[in-house]
Amino acid sequence: MGDVIKFVRPSATALKQARKETAKGRTLCSRGFHRWVIDARKQFDVEQGRLVTLHRCTRCAATKTSLT
């Protein structure tokens, strides 16, 4: 015969932390809702010869450029 193992239900805070960990990869940025902020370090594109605005996401550090 096998041993009987008692089942212990996790607490509410432990369940909340577990849900938070599983959703970590599925954040707003992965669904296209970035928080864009203008990055003022790079303003001139040598290849195009124009002024560009570099936008950087504060959550995931993704970048996009737009012409000014």
MMTF fields as JSON, N, C-alpha, C and O atoms, coordinates in Angstrom:
{
  "mmtfVersion": "1.0.0",
  "mmtfProducer": "UNKNOWN",
  "numBonds": 271,
  "numAtoms": 272,
  "numGroups": 68,
  "numChains": 1,
  "numModels": 1,
  "chainsPerModel": [1],
  "groupsPerChain": [68],
  "chainIdList": ["A"],
  "bondAtomList": [4, 2, 8, 6, 12, 10, 16, 14, 20, 18, 24, 22, 28, 26, 32, 30, 36, 34, 40, 38, 44, 42, 48, 46, 52, 50, 56, 54, 60, 58, 64, 62, 68, 66, 72, 70, 76, 74, 80, 78, 84, 82, 88, 86, 92, 90, 96, 94, 100, 98, 104, 102, 108, 106, 112, 110, 116, 114, 120, 118, 124, 122, 128, 126, 132, 130, 136, 134, 140, 138, 144, 142, 148, 146, 152, 150, 156, 154, 160, 158, 164, 162, 168, 166, 172, 170, 176, 174, 180, 178, 184, 182, 188, 186, 192, 190, 196, 194, 200, 198, 204, 202, 208, 206, 212, 210, 216, 214, 220, 218, 224, 222, 228, 226, 232, 230, 236, 234, 240, 238, 244, 242, 248, 246, 252, 250, 256, 254, 260, 258, 264, 262, 268, 266],
  "bondOrderList": [1, 1, 1, 1, 1, 1, 1, 1, 1, 1, 1, 1, 1, 1, 1, 1, 1, 1, 1, 1, 1, 1, 1, 1, 1, 1, 1, 1, 1, 1, 1, 1, 1, 1, 1, 1, 1, 1, 1, 1, 1, 1, 1, 1, 1, 1, 1, 1, 1, 1, 1, 1, 1, 1, 1, 1, 1, 1, 1, 1, 1, 1, 1, 1, 1, 1, 1],
  "groupList": [{"groupName": "MET", "atomNameList": ["N", "CA", "C", "O"], "elementList": ["N", "C", "C", "O"], "formalChargeList": [0, 0, 0, 0], "bondAtomList": [1, 0, 2, 1, 3, 2], "bondOrderList": [1, 1, 2], "singleLetterCode": "M", "chemCompType": "L-PEPTIDE LINKING"}, {"groupName": "GLY", "atomNameList": ["N", "CA", "C", "O"], "elementList": ["N", "C", "C", "O"], "formalChargeList": [0, 0, 0, 0], "bondAtomList": [1, 0, 2, 1, 3, 2], "bondOrderList": [1, 1, 2], "singleLetterCode": "G", "chemCompType": "PEPTIDE LINKING"}, {"groupName": "ASP", "atomNameList": ["N", "CA", "C", "O"], "elementList": ["N", "C", "C", "O"], "formalChargeList": [0, 0, 0, 0], "bondAtomList": [1, 0, 2, 1, 3, 2], "bondOrderList": [1, 1, 2], "singleLetterCode": "D", "chemCompType": "L-PEPTIDE LINKING"}, {"groupName": "VAL", "atomNameList": ["N", "CA", "C", "O"], "elementList": ["N", "C", "C", "O"], "formalChargeList": [0, 0, 0, 0], "bondAtomList": [1, 0, 2, 1, 3, 2], "bondOrderList": [1, 1, 2], "singleLetterCode": "V", "chemCompType": "L-PEPTIDE LINKING"}, {"groupName": "ILE", "atomNameList": ["N", "CA", "C", "O"], "elementList": ["N", "C", "C", "O"], "formalChargeList": [0, 0, 0, 0], "bondAtomList": [1, 0, 2, 1, 3, 2], "bondOrderList": [1, 1, 2], "singleLetterCode": "I", "chemCompType": "L-PEPTIDE LINKING"}, {"groupName": "LYS", "atomNameList": ["N", "CA", "C", "O"], "elementList": ["N", "C", "C", "O"], "formalChargeList": [0, 0, 0, 0], "bondAtomList": [1, 0, 2, 1, 3, 2], "bondOrderList": [1, 1, 2], "singleLetterCode": "K", "chemCompType": "L-PEPTIDE LINKING"}, {"groupName": "PHE", "atomNameList": ["N", "CA", "C", "O"], "elementList": ["N", "C", "C", "O"], "formalChargeList": [0, 0, 0, 0], "bondAtomList": [1, 0, 2, 1, 3, 2], "bondOrderList": [1, 1, 2], "singleLetterCode": "F", "chemCompType": "L-PEPTIDE LINKING"}, {"groupName": "ARG", "atomNameList": ["N", "CA", "C", "O"], "elementList": ["N", "C", "C", "O"], "formalChargeList": [0, 0, 0, 0], "bondAtomList": [1, 0, 2, 1, 3, 2], "bondOrderList": [1, 1, 2], "singleLetterCode": "R", "chemCompType": "L-PEPTIDE LINKING"}, {"groupName": "PRO", "atomNameList": ["N", "CA", "C", "O"], "elementList": ["N", "C", "C", "O"], "formalChargeList": [0, 0, 0, 0], "bondAtomList": [1, 0, 2, 1, 3, 2], "bondOrderList": [1, 1, 2], "singleLetterCode": "P", "chemCompType": "L-PEPTIDE LINKING"}, {"groupName": "SER", "atomNameList": ["N", "CA", "C", "O"], "elementList": ["N", "C", "C", "O"], "formalChargeList": [0, 0, 0, 0], "bondAtomList": [1, 0, 2, 1, 3, 2], "bondOrderList": [1, 1, 2], "singleLetterCode": "S", "chemCompType": "L-PEPTIDE LINKING"}, {"groupName": "ALA", "atomNameList": ["N", "CA", "C", "O"], "elementList": ["N", "C", "C", "O"], "formalChargeList": [0, 0, 0, 0], "bondAtomList": [1, 0, 2, 1, 3, 2], "bondOrderList": [1, 1, 2], "singleLetterCode": "A", "chemCompType": "L-PEPTIDE LINKING"}, {"groupName": "THR", "atomNameList": ["N", "CA", "C", "O"], "elementList": ["N", "C", "C", "O"], "formalChargeList": [0, 0, 0, 0], "bondAtomList": [1, 0, 2, 1, 3, 2], "bondOrderList": [1, 1, 2], "singleLetterCode": "T", "chemCompType": "L-PEPTIDE LINKING"}, {"groupName": "LEU", "atomNameList": ["N", "CA", "C", "O"], "elementList": ["N", "C", "C", "O"], "formalChargeList": [0, 0, 0, 0], "bondAtomList": [1, 0, 2, 1, 3, 2], "bondOrderList": [1, 1, 2], "singleLetterCode": "L", "chemCompType": "L-PEPTIDE LINKING"}, {"groupName": "GLN", "atomNameList": ["N", "CA", "C", "O"], "elementList": ["N", "C", "C", "O"], "formalChargeList": [0, 0, 0, 0], "bondAtomList": [1, 0, 2, 1, 3, 2], "bondOrderList": [1, 1, 2], "singleLetterCode": "Q", "chemCompType": "L-PEPTIDE LINKING"}, {"groupName": "GLU", "atomNameList": ["N", "CA", "C", "O"], "elementList": ["N", "C", "C", "O"], "formalChargeList": [0, 0, 0, 0], "bondAtomList": [1, 0, 2, 1, 3, 2], "bondOrderList": [1, 1, 2], "singleLetterCode": "E", "chemCompType": "L-PEPTIDE LINKING"}, {"groupName": "CYS", "atomNameList": ["N", "CA", "C", "O"], "elementList": ["N", "C", "C", "O"], "formalChargeList": [0, 0, 0, 0], "bondAtomList": [1, 0, 2, 1, 3, 2], "bondOrderList": [1, 1, 2], "singleLetterCode": "C", "chemCompType": "L-PEPTIDE LINKING"}, {"groupName": "HIS", "atomNameList": ["N", "CA", "C", "O"], "elementList": ["N", "C", "C", "O"], "formalChargeList": [0, 0, 0, 0], "bondAtomList": [1, 0, 2, 1, 3, 2], "bondOrderList": [1, 1, 2], "singleLetterCode": "H", "chemCompType": "L-PEPTIDE LINKING"}, {"groupName": "TRP", "atomNameList": ["N", "CA", "C", "O"], "elementList": ["N", "C", "C", "O"], "formalChargeList": [0, 0, 0, 0], "bondAtomList": [1, 0, 2, 1, 3, 2], "bondOrderList": [1, 1, 2], "singleLetterCode": "W", "chemCompType": "L-PEPTIDE LINKING"}],
  "groupTypeList": [0, 1, 2, 3, 4, 5, 6, 3, 7, 8, 9, 10, 11, 10, 12, 5, 13, 10, 7, 5, 14, 11, 10, 5, 1, 7, 11, 12, 15, 9, 7, 1, 6, 16, 7, 17, 3, 4, 2, 10, 7, 5, 13, 6, 2, 3, 14, 13, 1, 7, 12, 3, 11, 12, 16, 7, 15, 11, 7, 15, 10, 10, 11, 5, 11, 9, 12, 11],
  "groupIdList": [1, 2, 3, 4, 5, 6, 7, 8, 9, 10, 11, 12, 13, 14, 15, 16, 17, 18, 19, 20, 21, 22, 23, 24, 25, 26, 27, 28, 29, 30, 31, 32, 33, 34, 35, 36, 37, 38, 39, 40, 41, 42, 43, 44, 45, 46, 47, 48, 49, 50, 51, 52, 53, 54, 55, 56, 57, 58, 59, 60, 61, 62, 63, 64, 65, 66, 67, 68],
  "secStructList": [7, 7, 7, 7, 7, 7, 7, 7, 7, 7, 7, 2, 2, 2, 2, 2, 2, 2, 2, 2, 2, 2, 6, 6, 6, 1, 7, 6, 4, 4, 4, 6, 7, 7, 7, 3, 3, 3, 3, 7, 1, 7, 7, 3, 3, 6, 6, 6, 6, 3, 3, 3, 3, 3, 3, 3, 3, 6, 6, 6, 7, 7, 3, 3, 3, 3, 3, 7],
  "xCoordList": [0.837, 0.0, 0.883, 2.019, 0.351, 1.077, 0.782, -0.153, 1.568, 1.357, 0.252, 0.078, -0.486, -1.543, -0.917, -0.298, -1.089, -0.532, -1.671, -2.669, -1.521, -2.543, -2.424, -1.33, -3.537, -3.569, -3.757, -4.692, -2.867, -2.96, -3.259, -2.501, -4.362, -4.753, -3.862, -3.669, -3.314, -2.475, -3.303, -4.503, -2.654, -3.358, -3.717, -3.247, -4.542, -4.99, -3.829, -3.777, -2.903, -1.765, -0.826, -0.239, -0.685, 0.15, -0.476, 0.237, -1.796, -2.477, -2.329, -2.143, -2.413, -2.275, -0.862, -0.7, 0.146, 1.535, 1.744, 2.45, 1.14, 1.27, 0.63, 1.187, -0.533, -1.188, -0.362, -0.304, 0.273, 1.124, 2.328, 2.729, 2.897, 4.054, 3.672, 4.437, 2.504, 2.109, 1.753, 1.906, 1.285, 0.915, 2.09, 1.925, 3.252, 4.393, 4.765, 5.125, 4.689, 5.021, 3.917, 4.166, 2.72, 1.569, 1.167, 0.048, 2.067, 1.803, 1.153, 0.836, 0.966, 0.361, 1.197, 0.653, 2.507, 3.384, 3.273, 3.316, 3.134, 3.033, 1.724, 1.607, 0.742, -0.53, -0.607, -1.649, 0.506, 0.564, 0.286, 0.195, 0.148, -0.139, 1.133, 1.283, 2.043, 3.304, 3.104, 2.111, 4.05, 4.073, 5.264, 6.387, 4.998, 6.078, 6.502, 5.665, 7.815, 8.425, 9.501, 10.214, 9.621, 10.624, 12.004, 12.239, 12.921, 14.309, 15.122, 15.258, 15.66, 16.32, 17.796, 18.462, 18.332, 19.76, 20.115, 21.142, 19.293, 19.595, 18.532, 17.367, 18.939, 17.966, 18.266, 17.428, 19.428, 19.788, 20.165, 21.008, 19.544, 19.833, 20.809, 20.489, 21.984, 23.028, 22.653, 22.941, 22.017, 21.687, 20.65, 20.771, 19.636, 18.596, 18.955, 18.433, 19.83, 20.189, 19.089, 18.988, 18.269, 17.141, 17.101, 17.741, 16.329, 16.038, 14.957, 13.954, 15.149, 14.163, 13.892, 14.72, 12.738, 12.386, 12.412, 11.756, 13.156, 13.248, 12.327, 12.485, 11.369, 10.436, 10.871, 11.182, 10.896, 11.293, 10.198, 9.686, 9.845, 8.836, 9.478, 10.56, 8.817, 9.369, 9.25, 10.009, 8.304, 8.124, 9.07, 9.707, 9.17, 9.916, 11.122, 11.825, 11.39, 12.531, 12.494, 13.548, 11.33, 11.203, 11.351, 11.048, 11.815, 12.02, 11.286, 11.065, 10.909, 10.365, 10.809, 11.033, 10.936, 11.38, 10.303, 9.519, 10.27, 9.367, 10.094, 10.946, 9.748, 10.362, 9.744, 8.541, 10.575, 10.057, 9.85, 9.417],
  "yCoordList": [-1.183, 0.0, 1.248, 1.215, 2.343, 3.6, 4.462, 4.204, 5.454, 6.398, 7.377, 7.712, 7.833, 8.82, 10.208, 10.503, 11.041, 12.394, 13.37, 13.343, 14.226, 15.209, 16.371, 16.89, 16.776, 17.902, 19.198, 19.326, 20.156, 21.447, 22.495, 22.663, 23.181, 24.209, 25.443, 25.887, 26.006, 27.196, 28.411, 28.483, 29.342, 30.53, 31.447, 31.248, 32.44, 33.364, 34.19, 34.471, 34.579, 35.374, 34.538, 35.043, 33.27, 32.387, 32.175, 32.129, 32.046, 31.905, 33.171, 33.098, 34.326, 35.59, 35.727, 36.171, 35.353, 35.4, 34.43, 34.751, 33.254, 32.27, 32.776, 32.591, 33.414, 33.981, 35.111, 35.273, 35.888, 36.98, 36.456, 37.04, 35.357, 34.764, 34.17, 34.286, 33.536, 32.952, 34.016, 33.778, 35.18, 36.251, 37.16, 38.125, 36.878, 37.764, 37.933, 39.036, 36.885, 36.979, 37.579, 37.969, 37.661, 38.162, 39.541, 39.73, 40.493, 41.823, 42.699, 42.24, 43.934, 44.878, 45.046, 45.163, 45.058, 45.266, 44.132, 44.375, 42.928, 41.815, 41.849, 41.208, 42.584, 42.726, 44.021, 44.339, 44.777, 45.973, 47.272, 48.313, 47.264, 48.473, 48.959, 48.822, 49.525, 50.014, 51.371, 52.055, 51.753, 53.081, 53.821, 53.736, 54.545, 55.189, 56.488, 57.291, 56.692, 57.921, 58.322, 57.466, 59.618, 60.093, 59.993, 60.471, 59.355, 59.217, 60.28, 60.231, 61.234, 62.399, 62.172, 63.1, 60.995, 60.771, 60.744, 61.297, 60.115, 59.989, 60.745, 60.346, 61.852, 62.663, 62.782, 63.288, 62.335, 62.47, 61.119, 60.414, 60.76, 59.494, 59.748, 60.477, 59.159, 59.401, 58.793, 59.382, 57.626, 56.955, 57.731, 57.847, 58.261, 59.007, 60.483, 61.165, 60.983, 62.394, 63.291, 64.44, 62.803, 63.571, 63.508, 62.672, 64.419, 64.356, 63.312, 63.287, 62.468, 61.449, 61.512, 61.985, 61.034, 60.935, 59.465, 58.646, 59.131, 57.756, 57.591, 58.271, 56.688, 56.388, 55.081, 54.121, 55.03, 53.837, 53.504, 54.386, 52.216, 51.768, 51.674, 51.106, 52.225, 52.209, 50.836, 50.517, 50.015, 48.698, 47.655, 46.921, 47.582, 46.478, 46.944, 46.105, 48.239, 48.827, 48.592, 48.607, 48.378, 48.298, 49.699, 50.679, 49.803, 51.118, 51.214, 50.216, 52.446, 52.754, 54.159, 54.982, 54.437, 55.758, 56.391, 55.7, 57.71, 58.454, 59.72, 60.246, 60.193, 61.41, 62.622, 62.655, 63.622, 64.848, 65.926, 67.022],
  "zCoordList": [0.0, 0.0, 0.0, 0.473, -0.533, -0.579, 0.63, 1.389, 0.787, 1.883, 1.52, 0.348, 2.505, 2.307, 2.476, 3.498, 1.471, 1.511, 1.727, 1.008, 2.712, 3.02, 2.04, 1.82, 1.457, 0.525, 1.3, 2.091, 1.071, 1.733, 0.66, -0.295, 0.839, -0.12, 0.075, 1.206, -1.023, -0.889, -0.462, -0.725, 0.186, 0.666, -0.497, -1.617, -0.234, -1.275, -1.814, -3.011, -0.953, -1.421, -2.28, -3.237, -1.942, -2.758, -4.136, -5.139, -4.191, -5.476, -6.319, -7.534, -5.668, -6.384, -6.961, -8.098, -6.196, -6.67, -7.83, -8.787, -7.752, -8.82, -10.106, -11.188, -10.001, -11.179, -11.775, -12.994, -10.912, -11.368, -12.147, -13.154, -11.675, -12.356, -13.706, -14.664, -13.801, -15.08, -16.102, -17.3, -15.676, -16.595, -16.925, -17.672, -16.395, -16.577, -18.053, -18.465, -18.843, -20.253, -21.102, -22.243, -20.582, -21.342, -20.837, -20.358, -20.944, -20.415, -21.476, -22.574, -21.139, -22.07, -23.327, -24.425, -23.175, -24.33, -25.334, -26.54, -24.877, -25.817, -26.589, -27.633, -26.093, -26.795, -27.596, -28.17, -27.637, -28.475, -27.749, -28.399, -26.441, -25.679, -24.992, -23.778, -25.775, -25.233, -24.567, -24.816, -23.722, -23.112, -23.729, -23.232, -24.818, -25.568, -24.921, -24.511, -24.829, -24.322, -25.323, -25.846, -25.59, -26.545, -25.918, -24.809, -26.66, -26.228, -26.951, -28.174, -26.211, -26.809, -27.108, -27.567, -26.874, -27.098, -28.575, -28.969, -29.396, -30.823, -31.612, -31.631, -32.273, -32.986, -34.471, -35.217, -34.927, -36.325, -36.901, -36.347, -38.007, -38.666, -39.805, -40.744, -39.734, -40.72, -42.07, -43.112, -42.065, -43.319, -44.119, -45.338, -43.448, -44.145, -44.278, -45.161, -43.424, -43.441, -42.931, -43.36, -42.035, -41.512, -39.989, -39.352, -39.446, -38.017, -37.789, -38.503, -36.82, -36.472, -34.98, -34.202, -34.598, -33.187, -32.813, -33.457, -31.788, -31.324, -30.125, -29.11, -30.247, -29.168, -28.528, -29.232, -27.193, -26.462, -25.452, -24.762, -25.374, -24.415, -23.031, -22.883, -22.03, -20.677, -20.031, -19.116, -20.497, -19.894, -20.459, -19.704, -21.797, -22.41, -23.216, -23.778, -23.296, -23.996, -25.501, -26.137, -26.09, -27.543, -28.108, -27.428, -29.352, -29.968, -31.285, -31.971, -31.627, -32.941, -33.299, -32.412, -34.56, -35.013, -35.86, -36.511, -35.847, -36.697, -37.145, -36.429, -38.324, -38.843, -38.176, -37.917, -37.899, -37.291, -38.289, -37.934]
}
